[in-house]
Amino acid sequence: MGKAGAMTPHAKTTHVVMGMLAEGATLYEVLDFPGQGAIRMPHPAMSSGNVAVITGGASGIGLAAAMRFARAGMKVCIADIGPDRLKDAESRLASIAPNGAAGIMPLSVDVSRIEQVRELDGAVQKRFGGTDILMNNAGIQPGSQMFGPAENWQRILSVNLWGVVNGSQVFAPRMIERGRVGLIINTGSKQGITTPPGDPAYNVSKAGVKAFTEALQHELRGLNSKVSAHLLIPGFVFTGLTARGRTEKPAAAWTAEQTVDFMIEKLEAGDFYILCPDNDVPRKLDERRILWAAQDIVENRPPLSRWHKDYAEAFAAFVKQA
């Protein structure tokens, strides 16, 4: 982990050197909890005893991240809506956390309301003393139409975009002031980059998350802060958000746990754009799709030309070039 926090007496710590201890080499700590196996948490912000706050933390990717952090001895606050979902998630987290329920904090929070996000920050400060990892992950995808109800657009943007803005603006100043290594992880989407037709409000919200997180990391870099921002870009992940009535994971999808493991690996590598593959779409295909979308402007093509009948053959040929 580089710099490790205080270790729980229930965990055995093993240092594992990856490669030679030359400049830039990484020293990992492997936490070995009785009956739970070894867990490698390679980023110093993920040290045992540190604090993670995860919005949308009662299910899906958020809960998978909370489980990883809790098993590694971190104190975890999950913010979500729905008392039953929060209670169930709290029970699952407490069952694997080295210190049980003492290190788990569930809170009902609507991230679209900044006053509730401020209350969340205050509650974490009071109980745990501060935040080392903020994961702005709460999101909804009820579907949208270009000329659909304004209320639907407003709700999607309020949760998916303003939830990220609210979380970052409320938590980041205190994280910076603490002077500790920290992470702000914002969950975006490939739909916020290639913006496929069919769900415009969701696309707009996630495009906003991308632009906001890029600006946030630029700002943090200019401040020489020990806190860094990162954009998580999941592939096809089987969660409650994407299930749409399905009870079994499609073969093409990754699990939330796979996505979080990939995220942790890329955070250790220092990646800003955490572009996740899945079982159907490899990174090379994602890269071609992203390049094609960007070149719509450069080549002065119609917007969303990937889905334009006059460019179907050209896009297929472009993909094959990879």
N, C-alpha and C positions, 0 to 999 in steps of 0.2 A: 503493500500500500504506500510505500514512500514514508509518510508520516502517519503513524497509527495512533488512534485514541486509546484510552484505557481499556484493557481487555477484561471482559467479564470472567469471573473465576470458573465459569462453566465451560469455557472454551480453551482449547489447546491451540497455540499459535505456532505455525511452521513457516519459516522463511524459505522462499523458493526463488533462486536467481535464474532469470531467463536470459541466457547468453552470457557473454563476458561482462564484467563490471567496468565497462568503458563509459565514456561520456554518453549520456542518453540511455544507458541501460536501465532496466526496470527491475525493482525488487518488489516482489509480490508477498503478501501475507495470506496464508491459507488458514481459514478458521475451521477447526474440526470440532463440531458439536456432537456430543454423545448421541448415537442413534440417528443422526441426521446427515452424516457424511461431511465431506470437505466442501467449503464454499470459497471460491476465489473472488475477492472484491478488490480490483486493481487500482481504483482511483482513491487518492487520499481523503476526498470528501466522504467516501463511503466507509470510513473507519468505524469500528465498534464504539458505541457511545455517542456518535454524532447523530444529528437529527434530520430526518427527511419529512417533508410535507408534500403530500400528493393529492391534487384535486382529481375528482373522478376516480378516487382510490378504492371504491367498494366493489369494483368489477373490472373485467377485461385487463387491458395493459396496465392500468393503474394499480389494480390489486396484485398483478403478477410482480410489478416493481416493488410494491410494499412487502410482499412475501420474501423477495430476495433480500431486501434491506433488513427486514426484521430478523431473518435467519442469521444474518451476519452480525447481529448485536446492535444494530442501530435503533434509536428511538424513532417511532413512526407515527405521524399524524395523517389519517386519511380524512379528506373532506369530500362529502358527496351529499346527495339528497336521498330520502327514503330511509326511515328508521329501521325497517327490517333488514334491508341490504347492509346498512352500516353495522348493525348488531351481528349479523352473520360474518361479515368481513372481520370485525374485531375479534370474534371467537377464533376464526381461522388463524389470524395473525398471532394472537396470544398463545395459541397451542404450539407454535414453532419458535417464538421469540425466547431467547435464553432467560430473560427476566419476566416472562409471562406478560400478563396484562399491564404491569407497571410501566412497560415501555411502549404501550399502544394507546393512541388517543383518537377516537372517532368523533367527528363533528359534522353536524348538518349545516351545509353552506351552499348558498346559491351564488356562484362565482360571478354572475352578471351584476350583482349588487355589491358595490365597492364597500359599503358600510359593513357587510357581512365578511368580506375579505379582510378588512381591518380588524374585526373582532377575532377572526381566525389567527391573524398574526399576533395579536395581543395574548390570546389563549396559549399559543405555542411558546411565546416568550415567558409567560408566567409559569408554565409547567416544566418546560424543557430548557429554557434559557436562551433560545435562539434557533436559527435554521441554517443548516449546512447544504441541504439539497432541496430545491423547490422544483417540483414537477407539475407544470401547468398542463394537465391532461384531460380535464373535464371537456366533454363534447357531446353534441347531439346531432343526429342525422335523420330527421323525420321525413325528408324528401321535400323538394321545392319545385316550383314552376316559375318561369320568368315573370308571368303576370298573375301569379298566385297571390293569396292574401298577404297584405303587408305585415300583419301580426306574425306570420310564420317566418318571414325574412328577419324581422326584428328579433325574434327569439333566438334564431340560429346565430345571428351575428352577436347578440348579447352574450351568449354562452361561449361560443367557439372562439370569437375574437376578443370581445371585451373581457371575458374571463381571463385570458392570457395577459392582456394589458393590465387589468386590475391586479392580478397576482404579482406580476413583475414590478409594477410601480409601488406596490405596498411593501413587498418583502425585500426587494433588491437593496434599497438604501441601508437597511439595518445589516444585511448580509455583508455589504461592502464595509460598513463601519466596524464590524467585528474584526476585520483584518485576517480572516481565516480563509483557507481554500474552500471554495463553494461552487455549486453548480446550479444553473437554472436551465431546466430541460422543458422545452415547449413542444407539444405534440402537434405536428402539422399533418400534411397528407400529400400524396402524389397528385391528388385532384387539385391541390392549390398551386401546382406547378404546370401541369399539362392541361388543366381545366377542361375535362371532357364534357360534352353536352349531357344534359339530363338532370343535373342538380345544381343549378346556378348559385343559390344562396350558400350552400355548403362550400362550393368552389371559392366564392368570394371570401368567405370567412377564413378558409385555410390559406388562401393567397395572402390575406392580411397577416396571418400568423407568421408566414415566411418573411414578409417584408419587415414586420415588427422585430422579429428575433434577430434578423441580420443587423438592423439598426441598433438593437440592444447590445449585441456582441461588439459592434464597432465602438459604441459608447464605453463599454467596460474596458475594452482594450486601451482606449485613450486615457482612461483614468488609472491605468496600471494596476487595476484591481486584481485581487486573487480569486475573484468570482468570474466565471465564464458562462456564457449562454450557448446553448446547443439546440439544433432543430432536429427532432425525431420525425422521420418520414417513414411510417410503417408501410409495408406491402399489404397484401391481402391477409388479414388476421381474423381468425374466427373468434368473435366476441359477441356479446349481446347486441352491440351496435350493428354488426354485420350479419347476424344469424338469419334474420328475416323469416322466422318460423322454422328454420332447420334445427334439428337436434343433434346431428352428427357433423363433425368438421369435414368440409369438403377437402378432397385430396390436394387441391391447389393451395390451400391456405396454410399459413403458419399458425402455431398456437401463440397466445400472449406471452407465454414463458420463453419461447424461442426468440420472440421479438425483443424482450427485455435482456436476455443473455447477449444478443447481438448488440444492443444499445450499450451495455456495460463494456463490452469489448472495444467498441468504437470510442467511447468516452476515454478509456485508458490511452487510446492512440491519439487523442486530442482532436478528433474530427468534429467539425461544426455541423456539417450536413451528415446526419446518420441515415443514409439511404438504405432501407432494408429490402432485401429480396423476399421472395416467397417460393413455394414449391412449383410455381408456374412461370414466374417472370424473373429471370436472372438479372444481375446488375447491368450487363451489356445491353439488354433490351430496354431497360429503364433509361440508360444513357442515350440511346438513339431516339427514344420518344421525347426526352427532354430537349435534346439538341434540335429535333425537328420543330418542336413548339417554339423555341427561341428564334429559329431561322424563319418563321413566318414573318417576323418583322424585318429581318435583314434582307430576305428575298422578296419582300413586298407581296407575299401570298395572302389569300383571304384568311381571316382568323379561323382557327380550328381547322386548318386545311387537312389535317390527318383524317378527319371525318367527312371531307368534301369529295364527292364522287369523281371530280376531275383530277384529283391528286392521289387517288387510291393506289394506282400502279407506281407512282413516283415514291410514295411513302414505303410501299412494300420493298422496292428496290433499295431504298435508303437503309432500311432495317437489315437487309441481307448483306450490306457492305460491312457490317460488324463481324 
